């Protein structure tokens, strides 16, 4: 009965705190929608269009190169000149005369400072392919294989037939079978769902500090409440909130993203694995919240400590930056982050169509993390309450 009353008290305090509700529900939802939208074009088969300047002599070989480059960058704008600071592709004046030279001196590329590395690599690859096609055409013309009466479009089509192949991309499932490519939502939604769930540590730590500073915690102890009951009353509401976050954010991925023109999230894999994963993440976040609540000495410390650790775990755990693009040392460091374990488990389900057995090692790590943080948090929580009681009576 006492436990239910304390749980009800925590729920009422949360409902009266709009800032806590915003942190727990509105902010994770906005994060998920914004980041899923921002990453959707990057993760789709169709990359974003580029704007660049191509400086080339007015000859047939240069015009063919221009057409071949445009074909490699669909939707992009290849301008003759512009006052903007754009990437530039410069062809030498003797471009046509030196196509069959070996070794060959290709075009020169220059990039403005704001041109990101991924776009630089994409443009470099497109220029390399267009140049190879132009040199192949020069070789075919020199060998008399290509009819001189063919139009530029027909010659480009002929060269593309000889140089381009369709590459089928598939995902390797946890079972070892192959499946079609995962969509953008399956790769981006789990990361921000996990990030949002870990923000439960902020209201947990802040609420504990407010109760201690106002004397409410000490008055509850004077009623003879068992410390275990008191701790459990604080964990259960936030555990329920975490599970509600899990369901809500997955529902947004399933039904909300299509309304914004983004690919819908699908939930393949074992149906029983999702509740296990949700419970493992929730226990890990609530136990971490309990530990931070016991460590912080003021509401300000709770806010800085909770927010800082959450962002740090996300930064090294593959949430903000995918582990696939990290250096080997950073990728190894990511393995210490519980967010990384949760994300790997999620991807095993969503992308790898995994089973309970496939996510069991990740859930075991999360539960071990929860146990360590929970025991440490309970120990420090007990000391804090006892010290508060002794100081008051003194």
C-alpha positions in Angstrom: 0.0 0.0 0.0 2.8 2.4 0.9 4.7 1.5 -2.3 1.6 2.3 -4.4 1.1 5.6 -2.6 4.8 6.6 -3.2 4.6 5.5 -6.9 1.4 7.6 -7.3 3.2 10.6 -5.7 6.1 10.3 -8.2 3.7 10.1 -11.1 1.8 13.2 -9.9 5.0 15.1 -9.5 6.0 14.2 -13.1 2.6 15.2 -14.5 2.9 18.6 -12.8 6.4 19.2 -14.3 6.1 20.2 -18.0 9.9 20.4 -18.3 10.4 16.8 -17.3 7.6 15.7 -19.6 9.2 17.6 -22.5 12.6 16.0 -21.8 11.0 12.5 -21.7 8.6 12.7 -24.6 8.7 15.8 -26.7 12.5 16.1 -27.1 13.0 12.4 -28.1 10.2 12.6 -30.6 11.6 15.8 -32.2 15.1 14.2 -32.2 13.8 11.1 -33.9 11.8 13.0 -36.6 14.5 15.6 -37.3 17.3 13.1 -37.5 15.4 10.6 -39.5 14.5 13.3 -42.0 18.1 14.7 -42.0 19.6 11.3 -42.6 17.0 10.0 -45.1 18.6 11.3 -48.2 22.1 10.2 -47.1 20.9 6.7 -46.5 18.7 6.4 -49.6 19.9 4.9 -52.9 19.6 8.4 -54.5 22.3 10.7 -53.1 21.8 14.4 -52.9 22.4 16.6 -55.9 25.6 18.6 -56.2 26.3 22.0 -57.8 29.7 22.4 -59.4 31.6 24.3 -62.1 33.2 22.5 -65.0 35.9 24.4 -66.9 36.5 22.7 -70.2 37.7 23.5 -73.8 35.0 23.5 -76.5 35.8 20.2 -78.2 33.9 17.0 -78.8 35.8 15.0 -76.2 35.2 17.6 -73.5 31.5 17.7 -74.2 31.4 13.9 -74.1 33.1 14.1 -70.7 30.6 16.6 -69.5 27.7 14.3 -70.6 29.3 11.3 -68.9 29.9 13.3 -65.7 26.3 14.5 -65.7 25.1 10.8 -66.0 27.2 9.9 -62.9 25.7 12.8 -60.9 22.0 12.6 -61.7 20.1 15.8 -60.8 23.3 17.8 -60.2 24.0 21.1 -61.8 27.2 21.4 -63.9 27.7 25.1 -64.5 30.1 26.8 -66.9 30.7 29.6 -64.3 29.3 31.0 -61.1 30.0 33.7 -58.5 29.4 31.2 -55.8 32.2 29.2 -54.2 31.6 25.8 -55.7 33.7 22.7 -56.4 35.5 23.0 -59.8 36.5 20.4 -62.4 39.2 21.8 -64.8 40.0 20.0 -68.0 43.4 20.9 -69.6 43.4 22.7 -73.0 44.9 19.6 -74.7 42.4 17.3 -73.1 41.3 15.6 -76.3 44.8 15.2 -77.7 46.2 13.5 -74.5 43.3 11.0 -73.8 45.4 8.0 -75.1 48.6 9.0 -73.3 50.0 6.6 -70.7 50.4 7.6 -68.0 47.5 10.0 -68.3 47.1 13.4 -66.6 43.5 13.7 -65.6 41.4 16.8 -64.7 42.2 18.9 -61.6 39.6 19.3 -58.8 39.3 22.1 -56.3 36.9 22.3 -53.4 35.6 25.1 -51.3 36.1 24.7 -47.5 32.4 23.9 -46.8 32.4 21.0 -49.3 32.1 18.0 -47.0 34.4 14.9 -47.3 31.6 12.6 -48.5 30.7 14.9 -51.4 34.4 15.2 -52.3 34.8 11.4 -52.5 31.6 11.2 -54.5 32.7 13.8 -57.0 36.2 12.3 -57.3 34.6 8.9 -58.1 32.2 10.4 -60.6 35.1 12.2 -62.4 37.2 9.0 -62.5 34.4 7.0 -64.1 33.5 9.8 -66.6 37.2 10.1 -67.5 37.5 6.3 -67.9 34.5 6.3 -70.2 35.9 9.2 -72.3 39.2 7.5 -72.7 37.5 4.3 -73.7 35.5 6.1 -76.3 38.8 7.7 -77.6 40.3 4.2 -77.8 37.2 2.7 -79.6 37.2 5.6 -82.1 41.0 5.2 -82.7 40.4 1.5 -83.3 37.6 2.2 -85.7 35.1 0.2 -83.6 32.7 3.2 -83.1 30.9 4.6 -86.1 31.8 8.3 -86.5 28.2 9.0 -87.5 26.8 8.2 -84.1 25.4 11.0 -82.0 27.0 11.9 -78.6 24.1 10.4 -76.8 24.4 7.1 -78.8 28.1 7.0 -78.1 27.6 7.6 -74.4 25.0 4.8 -74.3 27.4 2.5 -76.1 30.3 3.2 -73.7 28.0 2.9 -70.7 26.9 -0.6 -71.9 30.5 -1.6 -71.9 31.5 -0.1 -68.6 28.6 -0.2 -66.2 27.2 -3.2 -64.2 24.3 -3.6 -61.9 25.4 -4.5 -58.3 22.8 -6.1 -56.2 23.1 -4.9 -52.5 21.6 -7.1 -49.8 21.7 -7.4 -46.0 23.2 -10.5 -44.3 20.7 -11.6 -41.7 21.5 -13.0 -38.3 20.6 -16.4 -39.7 23.1 -16.1 -42.5 20.4 -15.7 -45.1 20.3 -12.6 -47.4 17.6 -10.0 -47.6 16.9 -6.7 -49.4 18.6 -3.5 -48.2 17.4 -2.0 -45.0 15.7 1.4 -45.4 16.9 4.6 -43.8 14.4 4.4 -40.9 15.7 1.0 -39.8 19.2 2.5 -39.5 18.5 5.9 -38.0 15.4 5.4 -35.7 16.9 3.0 -33.2 19.8 5.3 -32.5 17.7 8.3 -31.5 15.1 6.1 -29.7 17.9 4.8 -27.4 19.3 8.4 -27.0 15.8 9.6 -25.9 15.3 6.7 -23.5 18.6 7.5 -21.7 17.4 11.1 -21.0 15.2 9.6 -18.2 18.3 10.1 -16.0 17.7 13.9 -15.9 14.3 14.0 -14.2 15.3 11.1 -11.9 18.4 12.8 -10.6 16.7 16.2 -10.5 13.7 14.9 -8.6 15.8 13.2 -5.9 17.8 16.4 -5.3 14.6 18.5 -5.0 13.2 16.0 -2.4 16.4 16.1 -0.4 16.7 19.9 -0.5 13.1 20.4 0.5 13.3 18.0 3.4 10.6 15.7 1.9 13.0 12.8 1.7 13.8 13.1 5.4 10.2 13.3 6.4 9.5 10.1 4.5 12.3 8.4 6.3 10.9 9.6 9.7 7.7 7.7 8.8 9.7 4.5 9.1 9.7 3.7 5.4 12.1 1.0 4.3 14.8 2.3 2.0 14.2 -0.5 -0.5 10.6 0.6 -0.8 11.6 4.2 -1.2 14.1 3.4 -4.0 11.6 1.0 -5.7 9.0 3.8 -5.7 11.3 6.0 -7.6 12.4 3.3 -10.1 9.0 1.9 -11.0 7.5 5.1 -12.5 10.5 5.8 -14.6 10.8 2.2 -15.7 7.2 2.4 -16.9 7.9 5.7 -18.6 10.9 4.2 -20.4 8.7 1.3 -21.7 6.1 3.9 -22.8 8.8 5.8 -24.6 9.9 2.6 -26.4 6.4 1.9 -27.6 5.7 5.5 -28.5 8.8 6.1 -30.5 8.5 2.8 -32.4 4.9 3.7 -33.2 6.1 7.0 -34.6 8.6 5.2 -36.7 5.9 2.8 -37.9 3.1 5.3 -38.6 4.4 8.8 -38.2 7.4 8.8 -40.6 5.4 7.8 -43.7 3.2 10.9 -43.1 6.4 13.0 -43.6 7.3 11.2 -46.8 10.0 9.1 -45.1 10.3 5.3 -45.3 8.3 3.5 -42.6 10.0 1.5 -39.9 9.4 -2.2 -40.1 9.8 -4.6 -37.2 11.2 -7.9 -38.4 12.9 -10.5 -36.3 11.6 -12.2 -33.2 8.5 -10.6 -31.7 9.5 -11.7 -28.2 12.9 -10.0 -28.6 11.5 -6.5 -28.6 10.0 -6.6 -25.0 13.2 -8.1 -23.7 15.3 -5.4 -25.3 12.9 -2.7 -24.1 13.1 -4.0 -20.5 16.9 -4.3 -20.7 17.4 -0.7 -21.9 14.9 0.6 -19.3 16.6 -1.2 -16.4 20.0 0.2 -17.6 18.8 3.8 -17.9 16.9 3.7 -14.6 19.8 2.2 -12.7 22.1 4.8 -14.2 19.6 7.5 -13.1 19.6 6.2 -9.6 23.4 6.3 -9.5 23.6 9.8 -10.8 20.9 10.9 -8.4 23.0 9.6 -5.5 26.2 11.1 -6.8 24.9 14.7 -7.5 24.9 17.2 -4.7 22.6 19.7 -6.2 20.0 20.1 -8.9 22.5 21.9 -11.1 25.0 19.1 -10.6 22.3 16.5 -11.5 21.5 18.4 -14.7 25.1 18.8 -15.8 26.1 15.3 -14.8 23.1 13.6 -16.3 23.2 15.6 -19.6 27.0 15.3 -19.9 27.1 11.6 -19.4 24.2 11.0 -21.7 25.8 13.0 -24.5 29.2 11.3 -23.9 27.8 7.8 -24.0 26.0 8.7 -27.3 29.1 10.3 -28.8 31.3 7.2 -28.2 28.5 4.7 -28.6 27.7 5.1 -32.3 24.6 7.2 -31.8 25.8 10.5 -33.1 28.6 9.2 -35.3 28.2 5.6 -36.8 30.8 3.2 -35.6 31.5 2.2 -39.2 33.2 5.6 -39.9 35.2 5.7 -36.6 38.9 4.9 -36.4 39.7 1.5 -35.0 40.6 3.0 -31.5 37.3 4.9 -31.3 35.3 1.9 -32.5 36.9 -0.2 -29.8 36.1 2.5 -27.2 32.5 2.5 -28.3 32.2 -1.1 -26.9 32.1 0.3 -23.4 29.0 2.4 -24.0 25.6 0.8 -23.0 24.1 2.8 -25.9 26.3 0.9 -28.3 25.1 -2.5 -26.9 21.5 -1.4 -27.2 22.1 -0.1 -30.8 23.8 -3.3 -31.9 20.9 -5.4 -30.4 18.4 -3.2 -32.3 20.2 -3.5 -35.6 20.4 -7.2 -35.1 16.6 -7.2 -35.0 15.7 -4.5 -37.5 18.4 -5.1 -40.1 19.5 -8.7 -39.4 16.0 -10.1 -38.6 17.5 -11.6 -35.5 16.1 -13.8 -32.8 16.2 -13.8 -29.0 19.4 -15.7 -29.1 21.0 -13.1 -31.3 20.3 -10.2 -28.9 20.8 -12.1 -25.7 24.5 -11.2 -25.4 23.7 -7.5 -25.7 20.8 -7.7 -23.3 23.1 -9.6 -20.8 25.5 -6.7 -21.0 22.8 -4.1 -20.4 21.4 -6.1 -17.4 24.9 -6.4 -15.9 25.4 -2.7 -16.4 22.0 -2.2 -14.7 23.0 -4.4 -11.8 26.3 -2.7 -11.2 24.8 0.8 -11.4 21.8 -0.2 -9.3 23.9 -1.7 -6.5 26.3 1.3 -6.5 23.3 3.7 -6.6 21.5 1.9 -3.7 24.6 2.0 -1.6 25.2 5.7 -2.2 21.5 6.5 -1.8 21.5 4.8 1.6 24.5 6.8 2.7 23.0 10.1 1.6 19.7 9.4 3.4 21.6 8.4 6.6 23.8 11.4 6.5 20.9 13.7 6.0 19.1 12.2 9.0 22.2 12.5 11.2 22.8 16.1 10.2 19.2 17.1 11.0 19.2 15.5 14.4 22.6 17.1 15.2 
